[in-house]
Amino acid sequence: MLKGLGNLGDMAGMMKKAKEMQTKMTQMQDDLQNIEVQGESGAGLVKATATAKGILTALDIDPSIFHPDEKEVVEDLILAAIKDAQSKAADKAAAEMSKITEEMGIPAGMKLPF
């Protein structure tokens, strides 16, 4: 590192790594907005699409489930599909975060502020 500077050389290296991680985290946050996941319920009768950040972007409902006397069932299927998409979005975001932390040598499972 920087000889003659004692621990300052290590500090410079740490600062460089921190800046590198910040850049990667910013890029990952941008990437998560472009990654889509799809949740479904009712054997695919209701599909919800969300970004990996958990933002719902689309909802596809098979018209065969529209029966006036089954309104609650349709509502439950819609909610289940949305929850499935959000769960998959969270899993995808965690996987992307894990890639970055692994590259940076940060211990697995360490919680970061995201």
Secondary structure, DSSP 8 states (H G I E B T S, - for coil): --TTSTTHHHHHHHHHHHHHHHHHHHHHHHHHTT-EEEEEETTTTEEEEEETTS-EEEEEE-GGG--GGGHHHHHHHHHHHHHHHHHHHHHHHHHHHHHHHHHHT--TT-----
